[in-house]
Amino acid sequence: MSQNAIRKKIRQQRRTLTPEQRWQKSELLALRITKSHAFHTSRRIACYLAMDGEIDLTPTIEIAWAMGKEVCIPVLNTHKNNKLWFASFHENDKVVPNKYGILEPIMTKRKRVNTHSIDLVLTPLVAFDDQGNRLGMGGGYYDRSFAFLRHRQKWRKPRLMGVAYDMQRVNKLTTQTWDIPLHSIATESSLVQFSK
């Protein structure tokens, strides 16, 4: 199956979940993530604001805030190599849709967070496999933004944790040389670490 066919199939499956099912699975996911060593040892955590049936990180974000962790959200930077910027995110911050309709905070210099200073990135995806490969929406924003991880020998920050529903798992994904593999995958029923 082609990557586009996988994207279409899984996005359709995600949309069949009721709001109640989505919320229940999001709460289960939050328990998996927030009990992990990676979460507990992280001070600054990048999350995302769910759209198009993605698993919702709101319960995870609320726990992070309650624990005094800094939460940051990706913001498209279309003026510089189509990479992501990250903005510090607080409960009453205003969000606006970007060109894809994804909600993001309004970026200011004061809110901008250096990508290299993030400890843990909770990464959205469309599909994943058991080798830690991720299929995104096809824009390459995460791969470009974290390409520097490919060249690091010892310093392993940030850790990339893919987050998804169990239903988004596939047997094997075709990878490209520019793909940045995940360190772990969290779903509503499990958290799997990969040795990278």
Phi and psi in degrees as a GROMACS rama.xvg file:
@    title "Ramachandran Plot"
@    xaxis  label "Phi"
@    yaxis  label "Psi"
@TYPE xy
-70.2569  161.384  SER-2
-60.7317  -40.532  GLN-3
-64.9712  -36.4191  ASN-4
-67.6449  -39.5682  ALA-5
-62.5866  -46.0066  ILE-6
-56.7898  -48.6215  ARG-7
-62.0483  -46.0753  LYS-8
-62.999  -48.822  LYS-9
-71.9276  -37.518  ILE-10
-62.9974  -37.4825  ARG-11
-65.3545  -41.9885  GLN-12
-62.412  -42.2599  GLN-13
-60.3805  -37.9295  ARG-14
-71.3043  -16.1313  ARG-15
-77.8246  -14.2398  THR-16
-69.4859  140.099  LEU-17
-75.8336  160.721  THR-18
-55.6631  -36.3833  PRO-19
-66.1416  -43.6722  GLU-20
-62.7396  -43.2913  GLN-21
-59.4025  -45.7311  ARG-22
-66.2714  -42.5359  TRP-23
-60.6356  -44.534  GLN-24
-68.1307  -34.1868  LYS-25
-66.3149  -37.5433  SER-26
-68.4799  -39.0472  GLU-27
-64.8916  -40.8632  LEU-28
-60.2053  -43.4388  LEU-29
-58.3192  -39.2835  ALA-30
-63.6379  -42.2656  LEU-31
-61.746  -48.8074  ARG-32
-66.3724  -48.6254  ILE-33
-74.693  -12.2591  THR-34
-92.3405  -4.09216  LYS-35
-78.8189  152.978  SER-36
-61.6026  -41.082  HIS-37
-59.484  -41.0993  ALA-38
-68.3181  -47.3281  PHE-39
-64.0115  -32.1433  HIS-40
-91.2208  2.48314  THR-41
-99.6147  134.402  SER-42
-94.7079  -38.5132  ARG-43
-118.1  120.78  ARG-44
-124.327  127.103  ILE-45
-90.4818  130.251  ALA-46
-121.986  -168.816  CYS-47
-144.013  162.564  TYR-48
-100.745  118.882  LEU-49
-64.684  147.129  ALA-50
-151.208  165.275  MET-51
53.7117  37.9209  ASP-52
81.9924  4.74435  GLY-53
-60.9169  153.489  GLU-54
-65.8945  135.052  ILE-55
-85.9189  129.825  ASP-56
-93.9568  7.0239  LEU-57
-53.7161  -47.7008  THR-58
-60.7226  -37.3068  PRO-59
-66.6757  -43.5242  THR-60
-60.7794  -43.544  ILE-61
-63.7484  -38.4873  GLU-62
-66.6182  -42.332  ILE-63
-59.3087  -46.8024  ALA-64
-59.7396  -44.2312  TRP-65
-61.8461  -28.509  ALA-66
-89.4366  2.81685  MET-67
79.6621  18.5936  GLY-68
-85.8077  153.133  LYS-69
-89.5859  128.148  GLU-70
-104.879  135.325  VAL-71
-130.137  152.765  CYS-72
-123.347  140.41  ILE-73
-69.3217  145.464  PRO-74
-131.093  129.098  VAL-75
-63.106  133.444  LEU-76
-115.113  85.3307  ASN-77
-79.4758  -6.39699  THR-78
-90.7822  -11.9867  HIS-79
-137.06  88.4006  LYS-80
60.6775  21.5804  ASN-81
49.3568  48.7471  ASN-82
-103.532  175.286  LYS-83
-97.3263  140.953  LEU-84
-101.31  164.057  TRP-85
-126.797  137.107  PHE-86
-117.239  133.491  ALA-87
-58.6209  136.715  SER-88
-128.147  128.27  PHE-89
-124.134  164.871  HIS-90
-52.0904  -42.6624  GLU-91
-100.348  14.5461  ASN-92
-67.21  139.831  ASP-93
-75.9164  141.604  LYS-94
-123.162  150.152  VAL-95
-133.834  151.879  VAL-96
-75.4181  139.633  PRO-97
-87.5702  -169.007  ASN-98
-65.4784  -17.426  LYS-99
-97.0379  0.733572  TYR-100
85.0199  6.55249  GLY-101
-83.5138  131.021  ILE-102
-72.8877  137.684  LEU-103
-148.525  153.387  GLU-104
-67.1458  158.663  PRO-105
-75.7481  123.38  ILE-106
-81.2288  131.234  MET-107
-131.258  162.224  THR-108
-58.4828  -38.3456  LYS-109
-66.7713  -31.8554  ARG-110
-86.9333  -16.0295  LYS-111
-65.8512  134.841  ARG-112
-115.394  130.126  VAL-113
-66.1664  128.372  ASN-114
-55.2694  -37.2116  THR-115
-69.6027  -16.1583  HIS-116
-94.158  -1.04019  SER-117
-79.4658  137.716  ILE-118
-87.4169  -42.0255  ASP-119
-139.491  132.774  LEU-120
-116.119  114.846  VAL-121
-85.6199  108.081  LEU-122
-100.896  125.605  THR-123
-72.5025  158.061  PRO-124
-160.342  165.149  LEU-125
-98.2491  -39.334  VAL-126
-148.544  157.355  ALA-127
-144.97  160.081  PHE-128
-124.326  178.018  ASP-129
-74.4109  -2.99223  ASP-130
-97.9501  1.65874  GLN-131
87.0271  16.8506  GLY-132
-86.1602  146.656  ASN-133
-124.085  136.18  ARG-134
-110.449  116.486  LEU-135
-94.5047  -158.582  GLY-136
-79.6013  -9.67419  MET-137
106.61  -3.22641  GLY-138
-82.027  -20.6755  GLY-139
76.5942  10.4285  GLY-140
-61.7732  -45.3485  TYR-141
-67.8835  -41.5031  TYR-142
-62.2627  -44.0108  ASP-143
-66.4876  -40.9061  ARG-144
-69.0818  -28.8879  SER-145
-115.262  20.3395  PHE-146
-60.0391  -26.8826  ALA-147
-61.7153  -21.3693  PHE-148
-65.6066  -26.8177  LEU-149
-64.4417  -25.4421  ARG-150
-101.583  -0.258302  HIS-151
-85.5457  135.961  ARG-152
-95.387  -45.1453  GLN-153
-117.033  -47.6899  LYS-154
-72.8732  116.062  TRP-155
-109.825  19.8272  ARG-156
-95.3591  138.428  LYS-157
-84.1298  161.02  PRO-158
-88.3004  137.03  ARG-159
-103.338  114.217  LEU-160
-111.344  112.263  MET-161
-71.4049  143.139  GLY-162
-127.895  136.136  VAL-163
-166.054  170.337  ALA-164
-78.7526  154.778  TYR-165
-53.6592  -37.173  ASP-166
-63.2669  -11.3649  MET-167
-88.457  -0.278956  GLN-168
-76.4999  135.275  ARG-169
-125.13  164.139  VAL-170
-64.1175  -50.0578  ASN-171
-155.216  134.1  LYS-172
-105.855  142.809  LEU-173
-76.2101  131.856  THR-174
-111.73  158.433  THR-175
-116.172  162.362  GLN-176
-62.7871  -26.1924  THR-177
-88.0445  -6.17795  TRP-178
-67.7906  134.194  ASP-179
-99.4994  115.811  ILE-180
-71.9876  158.098  PRO-181
-85.6167  152.737  LEU-182
-83.9961  -28.0446  HIS-183
-159.964  166.15  SER-184
-131.403  130.927  ILE-185
-116.345  131.597  ALA-186
-127.139  -176.078  THR-187
-67.802  -17.2676  GLU-188
-116.959  -9.12103  SER-189
-158.87  164.158  SER-190
-133.875  118.61  LEU-191
-115.064  129.496  VAL-192
-96.0877  146.416  GLN-193
-117.893  143.148  PHE-194
-88.8462  116.113  SER-195
